[in-house]
Amino acid sequence: MKTEIVDIEKPAEVNLILGQSHFIKTVEDLYETMVSSVPGIKFGLAFCEASGDRLIRYDGTDEEMIGLAKKNAEKIACGHSFIIFMKGAYPINVLNAVKNVQEVCRIFCATANNLQVVVAESKLGRGILGVIDGEPPKGIESEDKIQWRKGLLRKFGYKR
């Protein structure tokens, strides 16, 4: 077995969800989940099929996001993996709905950070071992940073 680090390419402001699924129906079900969770959402998704034609299946509502999804799915190239890129929306808006899609087995991450995917390759194929999501912490939160965090959540409307 060999391992590889795959750098995900995306603009800094774009969020993504990386996961694993098990069936070709994933593409249509994830599409329906995204558009019914956030009306007007701009996103693209790609799914790496693990058997049969073994194609990268894709869909979405935004050509730029669809392009990012196809490009990065091709780089990852792991069977039954999917990646969703979104702009103008956040994973928190769709994550529980995505997790509840019948075909979804697991979510590796949901992030806007720089991301690396740790991939293993064997004679059978390729699989995702895990992710490196952002950078390590610099220290422990101080009282002023606690107040900043609480203020930010209220500014965004997540807390009152």
Residue frames as qw, qx, qy, qz and C-alpha x, y, z in Angstrom:
[[0.000, 0.890, 0.457, 0.000, 0.00, 0.00, 0.00],
 [0.393, 0.136, -0.028, 0.909, 1.15, 3.52, -0.67],
 [0.073, -0.789, -0.487, 0.368, -0.19, 6.78, 0.70],
 [0.308, 0.383, 0.274, 0.827, -0.57, 10.17, -0.91],
 [0.032, -0.571, -0.390, 0.721, -1.53, 13.65, 0.24],
 [0.242, 0.551, 0.573, 0.556, -4.00, 15.36, -2.12],
 [0.072, -0.266, -0.200, 0.940, -4.23, 19.15, -1.85],
 [0.232, 0.711, 0.664, -0.004, -7.76, 20.44, -2.41],
 [0.225, 0.070, 0.220, 0.947, -7.86, 23.44, -4.73],
 [0.070, -0.774, -0.617, -0.121, -10.46, 26.12, -4.00],
 [0.057, 0.652, -0.059, 0.754, -10.86, 29.85, -3.39],
 [0.152, 0.107, -0.686, 0.704, -10.52, 30.86, 0.28],
 [0.428, -0.024, 0.259, -0.865, -14.18, 31.88, 0.66],
 [0.720, 0.031, -0.509, -0.471, -15.58, 28.61, -0.70],
 [0.576, -0.322, 0.640, -0.394, -16.81, 25.94, 1.74],
 [0.565, 0.224, -0.728, -0.316, -16.86, 22.23, 1.08],
 [0.791, -0.262, 0.431, -0.345, -18.12, 18.93, 2.43],
 [0.379, 0.415, -0.811, -0.162, -16.14, 15.74, 1.78],
 [0.716, -0.181, 0.492, -0.461, -17.80, 12.40, 2.40],
 [0.001, -0.158, 0.961, 0.227, -18.28, 8.78, 1.48],
 [0.711, 0.161, 0.126, -0.673, -21.37, 7.23, -0.02],
 [0.455, -0.155, 0.875, 0.060, -22.34, 3.89, -1.53],
 [0.491, 0.479, 0.726, 0.053, -24.63, 4.19, -4.53],
 [0.278, 0.237, 0.443, 0.818, -24.99, 5.98, -7.87],
 [0.165, -0.785, -0.552, -0.227, -28.25, 7.53, -6.59],
 [0.482, -0.492, -0.238, 0.685, -26.06, 9.75, -4.38],
 [0.226, 0.067, 0.259, 0.937, -25.69, 12.46, -7.02],
 [0.244, -0.518, -0.501, -0.649, -29.41, 13.09, -7.45],
 [0.558, -0.651, -0.506, 0.094, -30.20, 12.74, -3.75],
 [0.471, -0.363, -0.148, 0.790, -27.45, 15.16, -2.71],
 [0.067, 0.254, 0.343, 0.902, -28.61, 17.64, -5.37],
 [0.397, -0.620, -0.534, -0.415, -32.18, 17.50, -4.03],
 [0.599, -0.563, -0.406, 0.399, -30.94, 17.84, -0.46],
 [0.382, -0.137, 0.001, 0.914, -28.85, 20.91, -1.23],
 [0.077, -0.311, -0.360, -0.876, -31.54, 22.82, -3.15],
 [0.503, -0.620, -0.518, -0.307, -34.25, 22.01, -0.62],
 [0.603, -0.450, -0.381, 0.537, -32.04, 23.00, 2.34],
 [0.177, -0.556, 0.009, 0.812, -31.06, 26.46, 1.04],
 [0.532, 0.733, 0.422, 0.008, -33.23, 27.89, -1.75],
 [0.352, 0.927, -0.115, 0.048, -31.05, 29.46, -4.43],
 [0.651, -0.587, 0.403, 0.262, -27.85, 27.82, -3.14],
 [0.543, 0.729, -0.404, -0.104, -24.86, 27.93, -5.46],
 [0.629, -0.449, 0.634, -0.011, -23.02, 24.60, -5.33],
 [0.673, 0.432, -0.547, -0.249, -21.42, 21.82, -7.29],
 [0.724, -0.376, 0.552, -0.171, -20.92, 18.20, -6.34],
 [0.579, 0.450, -0.647, -0.209, -19.03, 15.24, -7.73],
 [0.839, -0.272, 0.401, -0.246, -19.20, 11.54, -6.83],
 [0.169, 0.516, -0.814, -0.205, -16.53, 8.96, -7.68],
 [0.920, 0.018, -0.073, -0.384, -18.25, 5.77, -8.75],
 [0.393, -0.554, 0.733, -0.043, -16.49, 2.64, -7.41],
 [0.506, 0.055, 0.849, 0.138, -17.82, -0.02, -9.80],
 [0.548, 0.697, 0.459, -0.064, -19.48, -0.38, -13.18],
 [0.518, 0.773, 0.080, 0.358, -18.40, 2.47, -15.47],
 [0.633, -0.430, -0.157, 0.624, -16.39, 4.03, -12.58],
 [0.256, 0.636, 0.218, 0.695, -17.11, 7.58, -13.71],
 [0.132, -0.214, -0.396, 0.883, -17.05, 10.84, -11.84],
 [0.040, -0.680, -0.675, -0.284, -20.74, 11.73, -11.71],
 [0.207, -0.137, -0.225, 0.942, -21.63, 15.39, -11.05],
 [0.053, -0.754, -0.580, -0.304, -24.39, 17.97, -10.69],
 [0.310, -0.380, -0.308, 0.815, -25.04, 21.39, -9.16],
 [0.175, 0.879, 0.435, -0.085, -26.41, 24.85, -9.70],
 [0.028, -0.942, 0.221, 0.252, -23.21, 26.83, -10.33],
 [0.830, 0.514, -0.179, 0.124, -20.72, 26.13, -13.12],
 [0.142, 0.722, -0.562, 0.378, -17.71, 27.36, -11.11],
 [0.582, -0.404, 0.587, -0.391, -18.60, 25.11, -8.15],
 [0.958, 0.209, 0.145, -0.134, -19.32, 22.15, -10.46],
 [0.618, 0.662, -0.370, 0.205, -15.91, 22.66, -12.06],
 [0.150, -0.630, 0.644, -0.407, -14.18, 22.68, -8.66],
 [0.813, -0.173, 0.444, -0.334, -16.03, 19.52, -7.64],
 [0.922, 0.385, -0.030, -0.010, -15.08, 17.63, -10.82],
 [0.404, 0.721, -0.478, 0.298, -11.45, 18.79, -10.70],
 [0.274, -0.548, 0.660, -0.434, -10.94, 17.84, -7.04],
 [0.903, -0.029, 0.319, -0.285, -12.86, 14.56, -7.28],
 [0.830, 0.508, -0.217, 0.082, -10.53, 13.60, -10.14],
 [0.170, 0.670, -0.603, 0.398, -7.50, 14.43, -7.95],
 [0.577, -0.360, 0.583, -0.443, -8.85, 12.45, -4.98],
 [0.596, 0.283, -0.663, -0.355, -9.97, 9.57, -7.23],
 [0.119, -0.106, 0.915, -0.370, -11.31, 7.38, -4.41],
 [0.315, -0.295, -0.800, -0.417, -14.28, 5.14, -5.07],
 [0.378, -0.657, -0.651, -0.052, -17.56, 6.11, -3.42],
 [0.296, -0.388, -0.265, 0.832, -16.25, 9.48, -2.27],
 [0.173, 0.806, 0.447, 0.346, -18.13, 12.71, -2.89],
 [0.331, -0.240, -0.160, 0.899, -17.24, 16.36, -2.59],
 [0.073, 0.850, 0.500, 0.150, -19.59, 19.35, -2.49],
 [0.329, -0.029, -0.063, 0.942, -18.39, 22.94, -2.99],
 [0.039, -0.814, -0.576, -0.069, -20.67, 25.85, -2.07],
 [0.247, 0.105, -0.094, 0.959, -20.62, 29.62, -2.09],
 [0.345, -0.334, -0.084, -0.873, -22.99, 31.97, -0.35],
 [0.846, -0.388, -0.152, -0.332, -23.91, 29.19, 2.07],
 [0.112, -0.596, 0.737, -0.298, -22.16, 27.32, 4.85],
 [0.392, 0.033, -0.919, -0.015, -21.92, 23.66, 5.79],
 [0.115, 0.137, 0.718, -0.672, -23.93, 24.39, 8.95],
 [0.523, 0.252, -0.006, -0.814, -26.88, 25.19, 6.64],
 [0.776, 0.259, -0.395, -0.419, -26.86, 21.76, 4.95],
 [0.127, 0.435, -0.877, 0.160, -24.71, 19.34, 6.95],
 [0.470, -0.001, 0.763, -0.443, -27.41, 17.50, 8.91],
 [0.759, 0.454, 0.097, -0.456, -29.50, 17.12, 5.76],
 [0.501, 0.578, -0.632, -0.124, -26.46, 15.74, 3.87],
 [0.122, -0.310, 0.896, -0.293, -25.73, 13.31, 6.72],
 [0.593, 0.171, 0.612, -0.494, -29.33, 12.06, 6.51],
 [0.631, 0.447, -0.417, -0.478, -29.14, 11.16, 2.82],
 [0.960, -0.122, 0.166, -0.191, -29.68, 7.38, 2.76],
 [0.877, 0.381, -0.162, 0.245, -26.53, 6.64, 0.76],
 [0.109, 0.794, -0.423, 0.423, -24.16, 8.76, 2.86],
 [0.845, -0.163, -0.457, 0.226, -21.90, 6.55, 5.00],
 [0.577, -0.535, -0.193, 0.586, -19.69, 9.21, 6.57],
 [0.202, 0.962, -0.007, 0.185, -18.54, 12.80, 6.45],
 [0.758, 0.045, -0.199, 0.620, -14.78, 13.37, 6.57],
 [0.269, -0.319, -0.201, 0.886, -15.01, 17.15, 6.96],
 [0.153, 0.858, 0.436, 0.223, -16.96, 20.32, 6.33],
 [0.507, -0.530, 0.006, 0.679, -14.67, 23.34, 6.04],
 [0.391, 0.920, 0.023, 0.032, -13.53, 26.51, 4.33],
 [0.459, -0.729, 0.440, 0.253, -9.94, 25.89, 5.49],
 [0.369, 0.564, -0.705, -0.219, -7.04, 24.74, 3.39],
 [0.886, -0.122, 0.335, -0.296, -7.54, 21.00, 3.14],
 [0.232, 0.452, -0.839, -0.194, -5.45, 17.95, 2.38],
 [0.925, -0.055, 0.025, -0.375, -6.92, 14.49, 1.88],
 [0.249, -0.486, 0.838, 0.021, -4.84, 11.51, 3.00],
 [0.852, 0.286, -0.154, -0.410, -5.36, 8.76, 0.43],
 [0.525, -0.340, 0.776, 0.087, -4.23, 5.12, 0.50],
 [0.689, 0.450, -0.361, -0.439, -3.78, 3.07, -2.66],
 [0.595, -0.240, 0.766, -0.022, -3.68, -0.73, -2.85],
 [0.134, -0.018, 0.864, 0.484, -4.08, -3.31, -5.62],
 [0.146, 0.589, 0.791, -0.078, -7.87, -2.96, -5.26],
 [0.138, 0.804, 0.340, 0.468, -8.06, 0.82, -5.57],
 [0.204, 0.307, -0.294, 0.882, -7.94, 4.04, -3.56],
 [0.432, -0.694, -0.575, -0.041, -9.58, 5.08, -0.32],
 [0.057, -0.766, 0.173, -0.617, -9.64, 8.12, 1.96],
 [0.578, -0.130, -0.656, 0.467, -7.82, 7.55, 5.26],
 [0.278, -0.727, -0.420, 0.466, -8.59, 10.98, 6.65],
 [0.284, 0.845, 0.168, 0.421, -8.11, 14.71, 6.22],
 [0.457, -0.243, -0.227, 0.825, -5.82, 17.48, 7.37],
 [0.002, -0.825, -0.485, -0.291, -8.18, 20.41, 7.93],
 [0.117, -0.957, 0.040, -0.263, -6.45, 23.72, 8.56],
 [0.377, 0.542, -0.551, 0.511, -3.59, 24.48, 10.91],
 [0.566, -0.311, -0.678, 0.350, -2.82, 23.47, 14.53],
 [0.307, -0.909, -0.272, -0.070, -3.91, 25.72, 17.45],
 [0.367, 0.599, -0.308, 0.642, -1.61, 28.50, 18.68],
 [0.052, 0.165, -0.641, 0.748, -2.83, 28.46, 22.29],
 [0.104, -0.502, -0.829, 0.225, -5.81, 28.51, 24.64],
 [0.038, -0.716, -0.413, -0.561, -8.66, 30.99, 24.19],
 [0.196, -0.022, -0.434, 0.879, -8.43, 34.06, 26.45],
 [0.114, 0.586, 0.631, -0.496, -11.37, 35.94, 28.04],
 [0.223, 0.580, -0.125, -0.774, -11.28, 38.63, 25.34],
 [0.184, 0.174, -0.818, -0.516, -11.31, 35.95, 22.61],
 [0.050, 0.374, 0.910, -0.173, -14.29, 34.28, 24.31],
 [0.201, 0.657, 0.330, -0.647, -16.17, 37.59, 24.12],
 [0.184, 0.450, -0.515, -0.706, -15.10, 38.03, 20.48],
 [0.055, -0.060, -0.965, -0.249, -16.40, 34.51, 19.62],
 [0.101, 0.535, 0.762, -0.349, -19.73, 35.11, 21.34],
 [0.188, 0.646, 0.029, -0.740, -20.10, 38.46, 19.59],
 [0.125, 0.291, -0.726, -0.611, -19.33, 36.94, 16.19],
 [0.011, 0.271, 0.960, 0.069, -22.00, 34.26, 16.64],
 [0.136, 0.674, 0.532, -0.495, -24.55, 36.92, 17.52],
 [0.120, 0.559, -0.305, -0.761, -23.46, 39.11, 14.59],
 [0.121, 0.101, -0.862, -0.482, -24.06, 36.16, 12.24],
 [0.650, -0.135, -0.087, -0.743, -27.45, 35.54, 13.86],
 [0.611, 0.018, -0.792, -0.003, -26.64, 32.07, 15.20],
 [0.373, -0.372, -0.684, 0.505, -27.21, 33.21, 18.79],
 [0.114, -0.853, -0.338, -0.381, -29.37, 35.94, 20.35]]
